[in-house]
Amino acid sequence: NQPSVELTVDKKSVPRLKISVTLTVAVEDTAKSETLEHITDIGDIPAALRKAAEKTLEETLLRVFEKSRACGCDLFDAVGSLKKKETKYFAAYREDLLERIVPSVSVKIKSVR
């Protein structure tokens, strides 16, 4: 699994937070009484299921960000990223960065196979 969080400031001075997650998953068929090897080896994830799971996780991560923003919590360390990577904006944005951020979330799910 490969998560990443990247804060950038675009040409219009808008801070953007990109949350990306790549997950490697397997689907289990627990409807059968078989060994663990057999129930976890049912093949590739159907495309519709994968897309639905990606969308659900993207929406969930966006809600987590919005909830943390509403509580004044810098859960994704945006201020730390601003200080490290976009230093020229740090003094101007550090107090209200969370309110300024335009978030985006990308989730990719890959099959174990």
N, C-alpha and C positions, 0 to 999 in steps of 0.2 A: 504494500500500500504506500502511495506516494502523495502526501498532502503538501501544499505550498500556499503561502500567503505573500502577495506582492503588492506593495503600495507604490504608486507612481503619481506624479502630478503632470497633467496633460498641458498642451500648449495654451489652453485658456485658464491655466492655474487651478484646475479642478482636481482635487485629490481623488484617486480611484484605487479601490482595494479589490484585488482579484484573488478570490479563494478558489483553489483548484485541488481536486482530489481524484486520484486514480486508484481504484480498488480492484483487486484480483479475487474473484469469488468462485464458489462452487455451489451447485444446487443439490440439495439432498431430497431424496424420495423416501420419506419416513412412513409412507403408506404400506410398505412391504416389510416383512420380517426377514431381513437379510443381514449379512455382515456389514460393518462400517465401510469397508472398501467398496461394496456394491451399491450402497445407498448414496454414497457421495460421488459416484462415478456414473452419472446418468447422461453425460454429454454436455454439449454446448448450451448456453443459456439462450432461450428463445429471444429473438430481437425485440419483440413487443414487451416482454418482461424486463429486459435490460433497459430499454428506453424509459419505461414506466418507473423503474427503480432509480435511474439517474435523475429523472424529473422530480421525484419525491424527495430524494436527498438534496438536490439543489434548492428546492423550496424550503426544506427544513433548515439547511445551513443559512439561508437568507433570513429566515425568521429568527434564528439564534442571533445573527448579527444585529438585526433590528431590535430585538429584545435587550441585548447587552447595551446597544447604543442608548436606548430609552432609559436604562438604569445608570448611564454614565460609566459603564464598564468597558474598558479597552481590551476585550477578550482576545482579539487577534493582534495585539501589540502594535497598533497602527502608529502610535506616537513614537515608539522605539524605532520602527521602520522609517518614519519621517526623519528622525534624528540621524539615522545611519545613512540613508540613501538620498534623501531630498533635503539636505542641510540648509539650503538657502531659504526654504519655506518654514523651517522649524520655529523661528521666533514669532512669525506671523500666525501660524496655524496651531501651535501646540495647545492653546487653551480651548479652541472650538473645533478641533480636527474631526471629532466624531460626527458633529452636525454637518460638516462640509462633505464628508466622504460619499462618493457614489460607489456602492458595492456591486460586484458581479460574482457569480458562482458558477463553476464548471465542474461537473462530475462525470467521470468516464469509468465504466465498469467493464472489466475484461474477464473472460472465463479462464479458469485454471488450465483448461486444455488449450 
